[in-house]
Structures are given as structure tokens and as C-alpha cells.
Amino acid sequence: MGLAPERLAAMQCEPRKGGEALDASRVGELLAALPGWSAAGDGKSIAKSFKFSNFHETLGFVNAVGWMANRQDHHPDLEVGYSRCTVHWSTHDVGGLSMNDFICAARVEMIAQA
């Protein structure tokens, strides 16, 4: 059963030293709760691109995502341009995707809507 983005965003990341990646079925369920996010990197990451009016807005978004990621101790790969940012989440410690990726993606959604 999928989770609403608000419920995902309210969850906290947990350390994932070792462990197993989520299976494809669970990844599909969780992606359904996050419009615009898609599987990337042979299904080992998720990504979404965000558009902004100018560099100032883009940088504000990047800084907010960075602050949140540091608080969750789970860090994305970011591709940043003048008016865009693509956010990639994966959990290297499990060799794929974990709940942490979806929690943080939902938190990024909340940041983008603010």
C-alpha cells in the first residue's frame, strides 16, 4: 500500500549500513505517491527535475534541499543550472533504493511547494 506524500515527508530517515534495497513492486507503489519522480539509473535511483524563474530561486531551493538532507543524514546528487535543478536519490549502502530515498523525495516536494 502506498503512502501519501505528507505521510512520507513526516517520516525520519534511518541509517542503512547494509540491508537490502526495496523490491521493484514496492518502488512502484512509492513512486505512485510522488508525481513527477521516476526510476533512474537502472532502477537504482529516483529523480525529478524542478524549474525556476531565475538563479536566485534555484539556489534557494538547492540550499533548502541541502539543509534538509543534512538533517536527515541522507544526501542526494544534484544537477544545478541557472533555472533548474534535478534531484537524484539512491542509497549506496543498500545498492539501490531504500525508504530514505522516498522520505527525502517527499520532503523535497514540500520544499518545492513552499
C-alpha positions as CSV (number, residue, x, y, z in Angstrom):
1,M,0.0,0.0,0.0
2,G,1.4,3.4,-1.0
3,L,1.8,6.4,1.3
4,A,0.6,9.9,0.8
5,P,3.5,12.4,0.2
6,E,2.7,14.1,3.5
7,R,3.0,10.9,5.5
8,L,6.3,10.1,3.7
9,A,7.6,13.5,4.5
10,A,6.7,13.2,8.2
11,M,8.9,10.1,8.5
12,Q,12.5,10.2,9.5
13,C,15.4,8.6,7.7
14,E,17.2,5.7,9.4
15,P,20.8,4.6,9.0
16,R,21.1,1.9,6.3
17,K,24.5,0.3,6.7
18,G,24.0,-2.9,4.8
19,G,20.5,-4.2,4.4
20,E,18.5,-4.8,1.3
21,A,17.2,-2.5,-1.4
22,L,13.4,-2.2,-1.9
23,D,12.0,-4.6,-4.4
24,A,10.6,-3.3,-7.7
25,S,7.0,-3.7,-6.6
26,R,7.5,-1.5,-3.5
27,V,9.4,1.1,-5.5
28,G,6.4,1.3,-7.9
29,E,4.0,1.8,-5.1
30,L,6.1,4.5,-3.5
31,L,6.7,6.3,-6.9
32,A,2.9,6.4,-7.4
33,A,2.8,8.7,-4.3
34,L,5.3,11.1,-5.7
35,P,4.1,12.6,-9.0
36,G,6.9,13.5,-11.4
37,W,9.5,11.3,-9.8
38,S,10.7,8.4,-11.9
39,A,13.1,5.5,-11.6
40,A,16.6,6.2,-13.0
41,G,20.0,4.5,-13.1
42,D,18.7,1.1,-14.0
43,G,16.1,1.4,-11.2
44,K,18.7,2.1,-8.5
45,S,17.8,5.7,-8.1
46,I,14.9,8.1,-8.4
47,A,15.0,11.5,-9.9
48,K,12.9,14.6,-10.7
49,S,13.7,17.9,-12.4
50,F,12.5,21.2,-11.0
51,K,12.2,24.5,-12.9
52,F,12.6,28.0,-11.5
53,S,12.4,31.6,-12.8
54,N,16.0,32.5,-12.1
55,F,19.2,31.6,-10.4
56,H,18.2,33.1,-7.1
57,E,15.2,30.8,-6.8
58,T,17.2,27.8,-7.9
59,L,19.9,28.5,-5.4
60,G,17.3,28.9,-2.6
61,F,15.8,25.5,-3.5
62,V,19.3,23.9,-3.6
63,N,20.1,25.3,-0.1
64,A,16.8,24.2,1.4
65,V,17.3,20.7,0.0
66,G,20.9,20.6,1.3
67,W,19.8,21.7,4.8
68,M,17.0,19.0,4.9
69,A,19.4,16.3,3.5
70,N,22.0,17.2,6.2
71,R,19.3,17.0,8.9
72,Q,18.2,13.6,7.6
73,D,21.9,12.4,7.1
74,H,20.9,11.3,3.6
75,H,22.3,13.2,0.7
76,P,21.2,13.5,-2.9
77,D,23.1,14.1,-6.1
78,L,22.1,17.4,-7.6
79,E,22.5,18.7,-11.1
80,V,22.1,22.5,-11.0
81,G,21.8,25.1,-13.7
82,Y,20.6,28.7,-13.9
83,S,16.9,27.9,-13.7
84,R,16.7,24.2,-13.0
85,C,17.8,21.5,-10.6
86,T,17.5,17.8,-11.0
87,V,17.5,15.8,-7.7
88,H,18.6,12.2,-7.6
89,W,18.2,9.9,-4.6
90,S,19.7,6.5,-4.0
91,T,21.0,4.6,-1.0
92,H,24.5,3.4,-1.8
93,D,24.7,1.3,1.4
94,V,22.0,-1.0,0.0
95,G,23.0,-0.8,-3.6
96,G,19.6,0.7,-4.7
97,L,16.6,2.3,-3.2
98,S,15.5,2.5,0.4
99,M,12.7,4.2,2.3
100,N,15.1,7.0,3.0
101,D,15.0,8.0,-0.7
102,F,11.3,8.3,-0.8
103,I,11.1,10.1,2.5
104,C,13.6,12.7,1.2
105,A,11.9,12.9,-2.2
106,A,8.6,13.7,-0.4
107,R,10.4,16.3,1.7
108,V,11.8,17.9,-1.5
109,E,8.2,18.1,-2.7
110,M,7.2,20.0,0.4
111,I,10.2,22.4,-0.2
112,A,9.2,22.9,-3.8
113,Q,5.6,23.8,-2.8
114,A,6.7,26.3,-0.2
